[in-house]
Amino acid sequence: MGQEIGEAGVEALADVEPGAAAHHTNGPDDLGLVMGGGGARAAYQVGFLRCLARRFPDLHLPYITGVSAGAINAAALASHHGSFLQAVNELSHLWSNISVDNVFRVDTRSLALNTVRWLRQLGGGGRDMSHQARGLVDTAPLREYLSEVLHAVDGEITGIRYNLDRGRLRALAISTSSYSTGNSVTWLQGREIEPWERPQRLTEIATMTVDHIMASSALPLLFPAIQLGSRWYGDGGIRLTAPLSPALHLGARRIMAISTRHRKSRAAADVSVVQGYPPPAQVLGVLLNAVFLDLLDNDALRLERLNNLLELLPEEQRHGLEPIELLVLRPSEDLGKLAGDFEADLPKAFRFLTRGLGTRETKSPDVLSLILFQPDYVRTLMEIGESDAEERSDEIEEFILG
């Protein structure tokens, strides 16, 4: 039964003291927001939040968790001093003004130097690792941009501590993957929280910094790993097999999870998006989807099964456990396929490299959608997110108000 139900439900609910879940109300104090990864696709989450903020400008979100690019959105919401509406407006401004050169260096010299380093390392047989290649691109611009928009002081995102001290936030969780140990490490900052541990999944109490956000969003091989303490970390989606688990462990009993993965119909899923042998871009897209986008939907399915099981049991046999309310929002359109319409606007040198991977040979260049931090693409994703939220506004309102 453990394999069938999955660790999101069994492990997280097992940590709740018997009877504890029954004491939680359906008020705002038990609400959690989970934002997954997807690189530039995280702009879709902002569109959903814009719709939510219009309806609930003073919404209280005590538990916020993020992974990969979703960690950027999570940190922005958790650190803002103003109302929920003001926080979302600033987050929307952040994404509306972002461009590829705010995320990584796209000049010909920088891209050429990184390419030469990789070729030298791969062809050198490990003889000289003094100039080790750390990523296909240089993400120094992203660090500078995040430090500015998150109002960091000596690296620390001080707004998080401010909101915790005033009771506006209970906990923030940012997940990373340790390249040094192979474990998933979720960093926690909150009030009266206890770390937990599972096989290959650890937690650490921390004061959140820009480096934590950089590490969580460091796409493997594309972006360089980030050093936290004595170890090196990359994108949190790599090893986080239960994306809903951090919110549950922290105390959320009603969870809104925003996926950036479009759910295709059976007929659409059977349509081939490439002709002939798949190019590297297609292979990378399938791999990255499996790492960053599929896990949230799988975790939600396992939790739904656990909820159904609990509802079948008499209350006296539940040992104080209650079903977890979950609302998953996902795009109505294929964001990967949409990325192909904006590829021509990429900087020339970078576009040359992406086309070399075969992004024009697939109808759904998912790998391109992760790195397409183009203003027009980002704005389109926000508009889709906002429209999708409007379509489900009554359902969302009922979920929040209980």
C-alpha positions in Angstrom: 0.0 0.0 0.0 2.9 2.4 0.7 4.1 2.3 -2.9 0.6 2.8 -4.2 -0.3 5.8 -2.0 3.1 7.4 -2.2 5.3 9.3 0.1 3.6 12.7 -0.2 0.6 11.5 1.7 1.9 8.7 3.9 5.2 10.3 5.0 3.9 13.8 5.6 0.7 12.8 7.4 2.5 10.2 9.5 4.5 13.1 11.0 1.3 14.8 12.2 0.5 14.1 15.8 -2.7 12.0 16.1 -5.6 14.4 16.3 -3.5 17.4 15.2 -5.0 17.6 11.8 -8.5 17.6 13.2 -7.7 20.9 15.1 -6.8 22.8 11.9 -9.6 25.0 10.6 -10.4 25.8 7.0 -9.4 29.4 7.7 -6.3 31.1 6.1 -3.9 29.8 8.8 -3.6 26.4 7.1 -3.2 27.5 3.5 -0.1 26.6 1.6 1.2 27.6 -1.8 3.4 25.3 -3.8 5.2 26.5 -6.9 7.2 24.1 -9.1 9.9 24.5 -11.6 10.1 25.1 -15.3 12.5 27.9 -15.9 10.9 30.7 -17.8 7.6 28.8 -17.5 7.4 30.1 -13.9 5.9 33.3 -15.4 2.7 31.3 -15.8 2.5 31.1 -12.0 2.6 34.9 -11.8 -0.4 35.2 -14.1 -2.4 32.9 -11.8 -1.3 35.0 -8.8 -2.4 38.2 -10.5 -5.9 36.9 -10.8 -5.8 35.6 -7.2 -4.6 38.9 -5.9 -7.4 40.9 -7.6 -10.0 38.8 -5.8 -8.1 38.5 -2.5 -5.8 41.6 -2.2 -5.1 40.9 1.4 -4.8 37.1 1.2 -2.7 35.5 4.0 -0.3 32.8 2.8 1.4 31.3 5.9 3.2 28.5 4.1 5.1 29.1 0.8 7.3 26.6 -0.9 9.2 26.8 -4.2 11.6 24.8 -6.3 13.7 25.8 -9.3 12.3 29.0 -10.9 9.3 28.6 -8.6 11.7 29.4 -5.8 12.1 32.9 -7.2 8.4 33.5 -7.0 8.2 32.0 -3.5 11.0 34.2 -2.2 9.4 37.3 -3.7 6.1 36.6 -2.1 7.6 35.6 1.3 9.8 38.7 1.5 7.5 41.5 0.4 6.5 44.0 3.1 3.2 45.0 1.6 -0.1 43.4 0.9 -0.6 40.3 -1.2 -1.7 42.4 -4.1 1.3 44.7 -3.8 3.6 41.7 -3.6 2.1 40.2 -6.8 2.2 43.5 -8.6 5.9 43.7 -7.9 6.5 40.1 -8.9 4.6 40.8 -12.1 6.9 43.8 -12.7 9.9 41.6 -12.1 8.9 39.1 -14.8 7.6 41.7 -17.2 11.0 43.4 -17.3 13.1 40.3 -17.4 15.1 39.3 -20.5 17.6 36.7 -21.4 20.5 39.0 -20.6 19.1 39.5 -17.0 19.6 35.7 -16.5 22.8 34.8 -18.2 25.4 36.3 -20.5 24.5 36.0 -24.1 27.3 37.9 -25.8 29.3 36.0 -28.3 32.6 36.2 -26.4 31.1 34.7 -23.2 29.2 31.9 -25.0 32.3 31.1 -27.1 34.6 30.9 -24.0 32.2 28.6 -22.2 32.0 26.4 -25.3 35.8 26.2 -25.6 36.1 25.3 -21.9 33.6 22.4 -22.4 35.4 21.2 -25.5 38.8 21.4 -23.8 37.5 19.5 -20.7 35.8 16.8 -22.7 38.7 16.4 -25.0 41.4 16.7 -22.4 40.9 13.3 -20.7 40.9 15.0 -17.3 44.5 16.1 -17.5 43.8 19.8 -16.6 40.9 20.6 -14.4 42.2 23.9 -13.3 39.7 25.7 -15.6 36.8 23.4 -15.1 33.7 24.2 -17.0 30.8 24.8 -14.6 27.9 25.5 -16.9 27.0 26.2 -20.5 26.2 29.8 -19.6 27.3 32.4 -17.0 24.5 33.3 -14.6 26.2 36.2 -12.9 23.5 38.6 -14.3 20.7 36.6 -12.6 22.5 36.9 -9.2 22.7 40.7 -9.7 19.1 40.9 -10.8 17.7 38.8 -7.9 19.8 40.8 -5.4 18.1 43.9 -6.7 14.5 42.8 -7.0 14.6 40.8 -3.7 16.2 43.7 -1.9 18.9 41.6 -0.5 21.3 43.0 2.1 24.7 41.3 2.0 23.0 38.4 0.2 20.3 37.9 2.8 16.7 38.3 1.7 15.8 40.3 4.9 12.1 40.7 4.0 11.5 37.1 4.9 12.7 37.6 8.5 10.7 40.8 8.7 7.5 39.0 7.8 8.2 36.1 10.1 8.7 38.4 13.0 5.4 40.1 12.3 3.5 36.8 12.0 2.6 37.4 8.3 4.5 34.3 7.3 5.0 31.0 9.2 7.5 29.3 6.9 9.3 29.3 3.6 10.8 26.2 2.1 13.2 26.3 -0.9 14.4 22.9 -2.3 17.8 22.2 -3.9 19.7 19.1 -5.0 23.1 18.5 -3.5 25.7 17.5 -6.2 28.1 16.7 -3.4 26.0 14.0 -1.7 23.2 13.2 -4.1 20.5 14.2 -1.6 17.5 16.5 -2.0 18.0 19.3 0.6 15.1 21.6 1.5 16.1 24.8 3.2 13.6 26.1 5.8 13.1 29.5 7.4 10.2 29.9 9.7 8.7 30.1 13.2 8.6 27.1 15.5 9.4 24.6 12.7 11.1 21.3 13.0 13.4 19.8 10.3 12.6 16.3 9.1 14.5 13.6 7.3 13.7 10.9 4.8 15.8 8.6 2.6 17.8 10.9 0.2 15.7 13.9 1.4 17.0 16.2 4.1 16.1 19.6 5.5 18.2 22.4 6.9 17.2 25.4 8.9 18.7 28.5 7.2 18.5 32.2 6.8 17.5 32.5 3.1 19.9 34.2 0.8 20.1 34.9 -2.9 22.5 31.9 -3.2 19.7 29.6 -2.0 17.5 30.9 -4.8 20.3 30.7 -7.3 21.0 27.1 -6.3 17.4 26.0 -6.4 17.0 27.4 -10.0 20.4 26.2 -11.3 19.3 24.1 -14.3 21.6 21.1 -14.5 24.6 21.6 -16.9 23.1 24.7 -18.4 23.5 26.8 -15.2 26.6 26.5 -12.9 26.1 24.9 -9.5 26.1 27.1 -6.4 28.1 26.7 -3.3 26.3 26.7 0.1 28.7 26.2 2.9 31.2 23.5 1.8 28.9 21.8 -0.7 27.6 22.4 -4.2 23.9 22.5 -5.1 21.8 22.6 -8.2 18.2 22.7 -9.3 15.9 21.4 -6.6 13.6 19.5 -9.0 16.2 16.9 -9.7 15.7 14.8 -6.5 12.5 16.2 -5.0 10.3 13.2 -5.6 7.4 14.6 -3.5 7.0 18.3 -4.3 3.9 18.6 -2.0 5.7 17.2 1.0 7.5 20.3 2.3 4.2 22.2 2.6 2.5 19.3 4.4 5.4 18.9 6.8 5.3 22.6 7.7 1.6 22.5 8.6 -0.4 23.3 5.5 -3.7 21.4 5.3 -5.1 23.1 2.2 -2.6 23.5 -0.7 -2.7 25.4 -3.9 -0.1 23.9 -6.3 0.7 25.7 -9.6 2.1 23.4 -12.2 3.6 24.6 -15.5 2.9 21.3 -17.2 0.0 21.2 -19.7 -2.1 18.0 -19.5 -2.6 16.7 -23.0 -5.5 14.6 -24.1 -4.8 10.9 -24.9 -5.0 11.7 -28.7 -2.6 14.7 -28.4 -0.2 12.7 -26.3 0.1 10.1 -29.1 1.1 12.6 -31.8 4.8 12.6 -32.7 6.4 16.0 -32.4 9.5 15.0 -34.4 10.2 13.4 -37.7 13.0 10.9 -37.9 15.8 10.6 -35.3 15.1 12.9 -32.3 17.5 15.9 -32.1 19.3 16.6 -28.8 16.7 19.3 -28.0 13.9 16.8 -28.0 15.8 14.3 -25.8 16.8 17.1 -23.4 13.1 18.3 -23.3 11.9 14.8 -22.4 14.5 14.5 -19.6 13.8 17.9 -18.2 10.1 17.4 -18.3 10.5 14.2 -16.3 12.7 16.0 -13.7 10.9 19.3 -13.3 7.3 19.0 -14.5 5.9 15.5 -14.1 6.6 14.9 -10.4 4.0 17.5 -9.2 1.2 15.8 -11.1 2.3 12.4 -9.9 2.5 13.5 -6.3 -1.0 15.1 -6.6 -2.4 11.8 -7.8 -0.9 9.9 -4.9 -2.3 12.4 -2.4 -5.7 12.2 -4.0 -5.6 8.4 -3.6 -4.7 8.8 0.0 -7.6 11.2 0.5 -10.0 8.7 -1.1 -8.7 6.0 1.3 -9.2 8.2 4.4 -12.7 9.1 3.4 -13.6 5.5 3.2 -12.4 4.9 6.7 -14.6 5.5 9.8 -13.4 8.5 11.7 -12.3 6.4 14.7 -10.0 4.4 12.4 -8.2 7.5 11.0 -6.0 8.1 14.1 -6.8 11.8 13.9 -5.8 12.2 10.3 -8.0 14.1 7.9 -7.9 14.4 4.1 -5.7 17.2 2.7 -7.5 19.6 0.4 -5.5 20.1 -2.8 -6.1 22.4 -5.8 -3.8 22.0 -8.7 -3.7 24.7 -11.4 -2.1 23.9 -14.7 -1.8 25.6 -18.2 -4.6 25.2 -20.7 -2.0 25.4 -23.5 1.3 23.6 -24.2 3.9 26.1 -23.0 6.7 24.1 -24.7 5.0 24.1 -28.1 4.3 27.8 -27.7 8.0 28.6 -27.1 8.8 27.8 -30.7 6.8 30.9 -31.8 9.2 33.2 -29.9 12.6 31.5 -30.7 13.4 33.9 -33.4 13.6 36.8 -30.9 16.5 35.2 -29.0 19.9 37.0 -29.1 21.7 35.9 -32.3 24.6 34.0 -30.7 22.4 32.2 -28.3 19.9 31.4 -31.0 22.7 29.8 -33.0 23.5 27.4 -30.1 19.9 26.4 -29.5 19.3 25.8 -33.2 22.4 23.6 -33.1 20.6 21.4 -30.6 17.7 21.0 -33.0 15.0 23.3 -31.4 13.6 23.9 -34.9 13.3 20.2 -35.6 10.7 19.5 -33.0 7.1 20.9 -32.8 7.4 21.2 -29.0 10.8 22.6 -28.0 10.3 22.1 -24.3 14.0 22.7 -23.5 13.7 26.1 -25.2 10.7 27.0 -23.0 12.9 26.6 -19.9 15.4 29.3 -21.0 13.3 31.6 -23.1 13.4 34.6 -20.8 12.1 36.8 -23.6 9.7 39.6 -22.6 7.1 38.7 -25.2 7.1 35.0 -24.3 7.0 35.8 -20.6 4.1 38.2 -20.9 2.2 35.7 -23.0 2.6 33.0 -20.2 1.4 35.5 -17.6 -1.7 36.3 -19.7 -2.4 32.5 -20.1 -2.0 32.0 -16.4 -4.3 34.9 -15.6 -6.9 33.6 -18.1 -6.8 30.1 -16.8 -7.3 31.3 -13.2 -10.3 33.4 -14.3 -11.8 30.3 -15.9 -11.6 28.6 -12.5 -12.2 31.6 -10.3 -15.3 30.2 -8.7 -13.6 27.0 -7.8 -10.5 28.9 -6.4 -12.7 31.2 -4.4 -14.6 28.3 -2.9 -11.3 26.5 -2.1 -9.9 29.6 -0.2 -13.1 30.5 1.6 -13.8 26.9 2.5 
